[in-house]
Amino acid sequence: MSSASAEMLTARERLAAIGWIAPRSEYFRHLPPPGADVWLGDAAAGSTAVTRPDDTDGWAIETLDQAPQARVDAEWLDATEAVGRNALFDGTPAPGDGDVDRFAWAHQALCRRGLRLRIGAGDRPARPGESVRLALRRTARAALEAPALVVDVAPGMHCVLVEAHERDAGADAVVQNLQLHVRLGDGARLQHLRVVVPASADQVAHRVHASLARGARYEQALIASGSRYHLQRTELDLHAAQSAARTGGALFAAGSALEQQVEVLHGGVATHSDVESLMLASGKARGVVNAITRIAPGATDASVRQRLSGIPTGGQPRLVLRPHLEICHDQVQAVHGATWGSLPEDALFYARQRGLDERSARALIVEGLLAALLERSLGDPELLQSLGVAARLSSAVTAHLAADAKERIA
């Protein structure tokens, strides 16, 4: 048995020893995930065994600009061989024994291939203003998947990354457990647009772990829709001084399940984080947004903001918003809040006065709210326009309201 195969077997055994996520887990109290057998492909769950992916593991890469860009190294690594596995996961955190680590152990047990991107690779330091604009699109290759992506951004480099996971509504069901690790060097900046639109029967768990060096900035805009089960988890490690992170989530759950978790650790001085999400829920949807921010002792002048919002657009959805702060230092600024309620009636009235029907008026207002949220998350309205975010938002809002209307008729 190779060392890589031994590591995969050890991960499976470790998961069996510590057990799966408990039903009353604090992290998953309101939307418990499916059992371990679903993510491991055990016969008891009726899951299709994982198949060996092709060389690209379903990833397609393209540049977004015609102008010359900084160097980008892309490696598709075989995680069933020791050399490839070590190169893929080098420098990434090992799983622990916490509830949220269960998905990481299941991933370790099944991951067969992964992609590692090095932005601004090479010995030459980044020039002022040097940037890279990339699009990553992934197509599901098997009924059970454990894809891996690692993104290293060199010190001083600016990268814009569009990562899209989009599926046809009638596609065969997929179980997908993705682990994505982001590592930013000193003064690096990553503006990260993520679009995750699974098919209705899919079961999806995505974990993004970002580690920021001194003065680095990570900005994420997420557009995600619900499915049979859908978890989006982002972990932000602000251990270095003056590092900053912002996330914005445009979330849609129409008769489906969707949970977003954002966990931020402030360890360095003068660090900043901003977490904002808006979820639309309808029918019998189950939607959860968990924001957890911890300010460690010694994190002087840390600045924290959380703002979670939910709008039920029809039916009787179950919508849970949970902002949470854990502050272990005195000299900080921290604000959090959650709001839940229908669209403002005065805004609907004025939109209807312009000749719009109710559905069009709702769509117009919701798109405006979500566009403003995502602009704040990336800090660049012009960038959102160039990335086609308006069209993606319009499509997501239209699909959500159409599903809502269909359920009302039914």
C-alpha positions as CSV (number, residue, x, y, z in Angstrom):
1,M,0.0,0.0,0.0
2,S,1.4,3.4,-0.9
3,S,1.7,6.2,1.7
4,A,-1.0,8.2,0.0
5,S,-3.4,5.2,0.1
6,A,-2.4,4.8,3.8
7,E,-3.3,8.4,4.5
8,M,-6.7,8.0,2.8
9,L,-7.4,4.9,4.9
10,T,-6.2,6.6,8.1
11,A,-8.6,9.5,7.4
12,R,-11.5,7.1,7.1
13,E,-10.5,5.3,10.3
14,R,-10.1,8.6,12.1
15,L,-13.6,9.7,11.1
16,A,-15.0,6.4,12.3
17,A,-13.2,6.9,15.6
18,I,-14.4,10.4,16.4
19,G,-17.9,9.8,14.9
20,W,-20.0,12.0,12.6
21,I,-21.5,15.4,13.6
22,A,-23.8,15.0,16.6
23,P,-27.5,15.9,16.0
24,R,-27.4,18.8,18.5
25,S,-24.0,20.2,17.3
26,E,-23.9,24.0,18.0
27,Y,-22.5,24.6,14.5
28,F,-25.3,22.5,12.8
29,R,-28.1,22.9,15.3
30,H,-30.7,24.2,12.8
31,L,-29.7,22.3,9.6
32,P,-28.0,18.9,10.4
33,P,-26.0,17.6,7.5
34,P,-26.5,14.1,6.0
35,G,-24.6,11.2,7.6
36,A,-21.0,10.2,7.0
37,D,-22.1,7.4,4.6
38,V,-23.3,10.0,2.1
39,W,-19.9,11.7,1.9
40,L,-17.9,8.5,2.0
41,G,-20.1,6.6,-0.6
42,D,-20.9,3.6,1.6
43,A,-23.2,1.1,0.1
44,A,-25.7,1.6,3.0
45,A,-26.5,5.0,1.6
46,G,-26.9,3.8,-1.9
47,S,-24.3,6.2,-3.2
48,T,-22.4,5.6,-6.4
49,A,-18.8,4.8,-5.8
50,V,-16.4,7.6,-6.7
51,T,-14.8,7.3,-10.1
52,R,-11.3,8.4,-11.1
53,P,-11.5,11.9,-12.6
54,D,-9.8,13.0,-15.7
55,D,-6.5,14.9,-15.7
56,T,-8.1,18.3,-15.1
57,D,-10.6,17.0,-12.5
58,G,-13.3,19.0,-14.2
59,W,-11.6,22.4,-13.8
60,A,-11.3,24.8,-16.8
61,I,-9.1,27.9,-16.5
62,E,-9.1,31.0,-18.6
63,T,-7.8,34.5,-18.3
64,L,-10.3,37.4,-18.2
65,D,-8.0,40.0,-19.8
66,Q,-6.2,40.1,-23.1
67,A,-3.4,42.2,-21.7
68,P,-0.3,40.4,-20.5
69,Q,-0.6,39.2,-16.9
70,A,1.7,38.0,-14.2
71,R,2.9,34.5,-14.2
72,V,0.3,31.8,-13.1
73,D,1.4,28.2,-12.5
74,A,-1.4,25.6,-12.5
75,E,-0.7,22.1,-11.4
76,W,-3.2,19.2,-11.5
77,L,-1.9,16.8,-8.9
78,D,-2.6,13.2,-8.3
79,A,-3.5,12.7,-4.6
80,T,-3.3,8.9,-4.9
81,E,0.5,9.2,-5.1
82,A,2.6,10.4,-2.2
83,V,4.5,13.1,-4.2
84,G,1.3,14.6,-5.7
85,R,-0.6,14.5,-2.4
86,N,2.2,16.2,-0.5
87,A,2.5,18.9,-3.1
88,L,-1.3,19.5,-3.2
89,F,-1.7,19.9,0.6
90,D,1.6,21.4,1.5
91,G,1.1,24.3,3.9
92,T,-2.6,23.8,4.3
93,P,-4.0,23.1,7.8
94,A,-4.6,19.5,8.9
95,P,-8.1,18.6,10.1
96,G,-8.8,18.6,13.9
97,D,-11.5,16.9,15.9
98,G,-14.2,19.6,15.8
99,D,-17.6,19.1,14.3
100,V,-16.7,21.2,11.2
101,D,-13.6,19.0,10.6
102,R,-15.7,16.0,9.8
103,F,-16.1,17.1,6.3
104,A,-12.3,17.6,6.0
105,W,-11.7,14.0,7.2
106,A,-14.2,12.7,4.7
107,H,-12.4,14.8,2.0
108,Q,-9.0,13.4,3.0
109,A,-10.5,9.9,2.6
110,L,-11.7,10.4,-0.9
111,C,-9.7,13.1,-2.6
112,R,-8.0,11.6,-5.7
113,R,-6.9,14.7,-7.6
114,G,-6.6,18.5,-7.0
115,L,-5.6,21.7,-8.6
116,R,-3.0,24.1,-7.2
117,L,-2.7,27.6,-8.5
118,R,0.3,29.8,-7.8
119,I,-0.4,33.5,-8.7
120,G,2.7,35.6,-9.3
121,A,4.9,32.6,-9.0
122,G,8.6,32.9,-9.5
123,D,11.6,34.7,-7.9
124,R,10.7,38.2,-9.2
125,P,8.7,40.2,-6.7
126,A,5.4,41.7,-7.8
127,R,5.5,45.2,-9.4
128,P,3.2,47.9,-8.0
129,G,-0.3,47.4,-9.5
130,E,0.5,44.1,-11.0
131,S,-2.6,41.9,-11.2
132,V,-4.1,38.6,-12.6
133,R,-7.7,38.0,-13.6
134,L,-8.7,34.4,-13.9
135,A,-11.9,32.4,-14.3
136,L,-12.2,28.9,-13.0
137,R,-15.2,26.7,-14.0
138,R,-15.8,23.3,-12.7
139,T,-18.0,20.6,-14.2
140,A,-19.1,17.6,-12.0
141,R,-17.3,14.4,-13.1
142,A,-18.8,11.8,-10.8
143,A,-21.8,11.1,-8.6
144,L,-19.5,11.4,-5.6
145,E,-16.7,13.9,-5.6
146,A,-14.0,15.3,-3.3
147,P,-12.3,18.0,-5.3
148,A,-9.5,20.1,-3.9
149,L,-8.3,23.6,-4.9
150,V,-5.3,25.5,-3.4
151,V,-4.6,29.1,-4.4
152,D,-1.3,30.8,-3.4
153,V,-1.1,34.5,-4.1
154,A,2.5,35.9,-4.0
155,P,3.3,38.9,-1.8
156,G,2.2,42.2,-3.2
157,M,0.1,40.5,-6.0
158,H,-3.5,41.5,-6.8
159,C,-5.7,38.7,-8.2
160,V,-9.3,38.6,-9.4
161,L,-10.7,35.1,-9.4
162,V,-14.1,34.0,-10.6
163,E,-15.0,30.5,-9.5
164,A,-18.2,29.0,-10.9
165,H,-20.0,25.8,-10.1
166,E,-23.2,25.8,-12.1
167,R,-25.4,22.8,-12.9
168,D,-28.4,22.1,-15.1
169,A,-31.6,21.9,-13.1
170,G,-32.4,18.4,-14.4
171,A,-28.9,17.0,-14.0
172,D,-28.3,13.7,-12.2
173,A,-27.7,14.1,-8.5
174,V,-24.2,14.7,-7.2
175,V,-22.6,14.5,-3.8
176,Q,-19.7,17.0,-3.6
177,N,-17.3,17.8,-0.8
178,L,-14.9,20.6,-1.9
179,Q,-12.0,21.9,0.1
180,L,-10.5,25.2,-1.0
181,H,-7.4,26.7,0.6
182,V,-6.3,30.3,0.0
183,R,-2.9,31.6,1.1
184,L,-2.1,35.3,0.7
185,G,1.4,36.6,1.0
186,D,2.3,40.0,2.6
187,G,0.3,42.8,1.0
188,A,-1.5,40.4,-1.4
189,R,-5.1,41.0,-2.4
190,L,-7.6,38.5,-3.7
191,Q,-11.1,39.5,-5.0
192,H,-13.0,36.3,-5.2
193,L,-16.4,35.9,-6.9
194,R,-17.9,32.5,-6.1
195,V,-21.0,31.2,-7.9
196,V,-22.4,27.9,-6.7
197,V,-25.7,26.8,-8.2
198,P,-26.3,23.1,-7.7
199,A,-29.1,21.0,-9.1
200,S,-32.1,20.5,-6.8
201,A,-31.1,16.9,-5.8
202,D,-27.4,17.6,-5.2
203,Q,-25.8,17.4,-1.7
204,V,-23.0,19.9,-1.5
205,A,-20.5,21.0,1.2
206,H,-17.9,23.6,0.3
207,R,-15.2,24.8,2.7
208,V,-13.0,27.8,2.0
209,H,-10.1,28.4,4.3
210,A,-8.2,31.7,3.8
211,S,-4.9,32.5,5.6
212,L,-3.7,36.1,5.4
213,A,-0.2,37.4,5.9
214,R,0.6,40.9,7.0
215,G,-1.4,43.6,5.2
216,A,-3.2,41.1,3.0
217,R,-6.8,41.5,1.9
218,Y,-9.3,38.8,1.0
219,E,-12.7,39.9,-0.4
220,Q,-15.3,37.3,-1.3
221,A,-18.7,37.7,-3.1
222,L,-20.9,34.6,-3.0
223,I,-23.9,33.8,-5.1
224,A,-25.4,30.5,-3.9
225,S,-28.7,28.6,-4.2
226,G,-30.2,25.8,-2.2
227,S,-30.5,22.1,-3.0
228,R,-31.3,18.9,-1.2
229,Y,-28.4,19.9,1.2
230,H,-26.0,22.8,0.6
231,L,-23.4,24.1,3.0
232,Q,-21.1,27.0,2.3
233,R,-18.4,27.5,5.0
234,T,-15.7,30.2,4.9
235,E,-13.0,30.4,7.5
236,L,-10.8,33.5,7.7
237,D,-7.5,33.4,9.6
238,L,-6.4,37.0,10.4
239,H,-3.4,36.1,12.4
240,A,-1.1,38.8,10.9
241,A,-1.2,42.5,11.6
242,Q,-3.3,44.8,9.3
243,S,-4.9,41.9,7.4
244,A,-8.5,42.4,6.3
245,A,-11.3,40.3,5.0
246,R,-14.8,41.0,3.7
247,T,-17.5,38.5,2.6
248,G,-20.9,39.2,1.0
249,G,-23.5,36.4,0.4
250,A,-26.4,36.6,-2.0
251,L,-28.3,33.4,-0.9
252,F,-31.4,31.8,-2.4
253,A,-33.4,29.0,-0.9
254,A,-36.7,28.1,-2.7
255,G,-38.1,25.0,-1.1
256,S,-34.6,23.8,-0.5
257,A,-31.8,23.6,2.1
258,L,-29.0,26.1,2.4
259,E,-26.6,27.1,5.2
260,Q,-23.8,29.6,5.1
261,Q,-21.2,29.7,7.8
262,V,-18.5,32.4,8.1
263,E,-16.0,32.1,10.9
264,V,-13.4,34.7,11.5
265,L,-10.4,34.6,13.8
266,H,-8.7,38.0,14.7
267,G,-5.3,37.3,16.0
268,G,-3.2,40.2,14.7
269,V,-3.3,43.9,15.6
270,A,-5.3,46.3,13.5
271,T,-7.2,43.6,11.7
272,H,-10.6,44.1,10.0
273,S,-13.4,41.9,9.0
274,D,-16.9,42.5,7.5
275,V,-19.5,39.8,7.1
276,E,-22.7,40.6,5.3
277,S,-25.4,38.2,3.9
278,L,-28.9,38.4,2.6
279,M,-30.9,35.2,2.1
280,L,-34.2,34.9,0.2
281,A,-36.3,31.9,1.3
282,S,-39.6,30.6,0.1
283,G,-41.9,27.5,0.3
284,K,-40.7,25.0,2.9
285,A,-37.1,26.1,2.6
286,R,-34.6,25.7,5.4
287,G,-32.1,28.5,5.4
288,V,-29.4,29.3,8.0
289,V,-26.7,32.0,8.2
290,N,-24.1,31.6,10.9
291,A,-21.5,34.3,11.5
292,I,-18.9,33.7,14.2
293,T,-16.1,36.1,14.9
294,R,-13.5,35.6,17.6
295,I,-11.1,38.4,18.7
296,A,-8.2,36.8,20.5
297,P,-6.2,38.4,23.4
298,G,-3.7,40.9,22.0
299,A,-5.7,41.7,18.8
300,T,-5.5,45.4,19.5
301,D,-7.6,47.7,17.3
302,A,-9.4,44.9,15.7
303,S,-12.5,46.1,13.8
304,V,-15.5,43.7,13.3
305,R,-18.8,44.1,11.5
306,Q,-21.6,41.5,11.0
307,R,-24.9,42.2,9.2
308,L,-27.2,39.3,8.5
309,S,-30.6,39.7,6.7
310,G,-33.4,37.4,5.6
311,I,-36.5,38.0,3.4
312,P,-39.2,35.4,3.2
313,T,-40.7,35.7,-0.4
314,G,-43.5,33.2,0.0
315,G,-44.7,30.1,1.7
316,Q,-43.5,29.2,5.2
317,P,-39.7,28.9,5.1
318,R,-37.6,28.3,8.2
319,L,-35.0,31.0,8.3
320,V,-32.4,31.3,11.0
321,L,-29.9,34.2,11.3
322,R,-27.1,33.8,14.0
323,P,-24.6,36.6,14.4
324,H,-22.1,35.8,17.2
325,L,-19.1,37.6,18.7
326,E,-16.5,36.3,21.1
327,I,-14.3,39.2,22.3
328,C,-11.3,38.5,24.5
329,H,-9.7,42.0,24.2
330,D,-10.8,45.4,25.3
331,Q,-9.4,47.8,22.6
332,V,-11.6,46.8,19.7
333,Q,-14.6,47.9,17.6
334,A,-17.4,45.4,17.1
335,V,-20.9,45.7,15.6
336,H,-23.3,42.9,14.8
337,G,-27.0,42.5,14.0
338,A,-29.7,40.5,12.2
339,T,-32.9,41.6,10.5
340,W,-35.7,39.4,9.2
341,G,-38.8,40.6,7.4
342,S,-40.6,41.2,4.1
343,L,-39.7,43.7,1.4
344,P,-40.6,47.3,2.3
345,E,-44.1,48.1,1.2
346,D,-43.3,51.7,0.2
347,A,-40.6,50.4,-2.2
348,L,-43.0,48.0,-3.7
349,F,-45.7,50.7,-4.0
350,Y,-43.3,53.1,-5.9
351,A,-42.1,50.3,-8.2
352,R,-45.7,49.4,-9.0
353,Q,-46.4,53.1,-9.7
354,R,-43.9,52.8,-12.6
355,G,-46.1,50.2,-14.3
356,L,-44.4,47.1,-13.1
357,D,-46.4,44.0,-12.0
358,E,-45.8,42.7,-8.5
359,R,-43.3,40.0,-9.5
360,S,-41.2,42.4,-11.6
361,A,-41.3,45.0,-8.8
362,R,-40.1,42.4,-6.3
363,A,-37.3,41.3,-8.6
364,L,-36.1,44.9,-9.2
365,I,-36.0,45.7,-5.5
366,V,-34.2,42.4,-4.6
367,E,-31.7,42.7,-7.3
368,G,-30.9,46.2,-6.1
369,L,-30.4,45.1,-2.5
370,L,-28.2,42.2,-3.5
371,A,-26.1,44.1,-6.0
372,A,-25.3,46.8,-3.4
373,L,-24.3,44.0,-0.9
374,L,-21.9,42.4,-3.4
375,E,-20.5,45.8,-4.3
376,R,-19.6,46.3,-0.7
377,S,-18.0,42.9,-0.4
378,L,-15.6,43.4,-3.3
379,G,-15.3,47.2,-2.8
380,D,-15.4,47.8,-6.6
381,P,-18.7,48.4,-8.5
382,E,-16.9,48.6,-11.8
383,L,-15.4,45.2,-11.2
384,L,-18.8,43.6,-10.6
385,Q,-20.0,45.0,-13.9
386,S,-17.0,43.6,-15.8
387,L,-17.5,40.2,-14.2
388,G,-21.1,40.0,-15.3
389,V,-22.5,39.8,-11.8
390,A,-25.6,41.7,-12.7
391,A,-26.6,39.0,-15.2
392,R,-25.9,36.2,-12.7
393,L,-27.9,38.0,-10.0
394,S,-30.8,38.6,-12.4
395,S,-30.8,34.9,-13.4
396,A,-30.7,33.8,-9.7
397,V,-33.5,36.1,-8.7
398,T,-35.7,35.1,-11.6
399,A,-35.2,31.4,-10.9
400,H,-36.0,32.0,-7.2
401,L,-39.2,34.0,-7.8
402,A,-40.3,31.5,-10.5
403,A,-40.0,28.6,-8.1
404,D,-41.9,30.6,-5.5
405,A,-44.7,31.3,-7.9
406,K,-44.8,27.7,-9.0
407,E,-45.2,26.5,-5.4
408,R,-48.0,29.0,-4.8
409,I,-49.9,27.6,-7.8
410,A,-49.4,24.1,-6.7
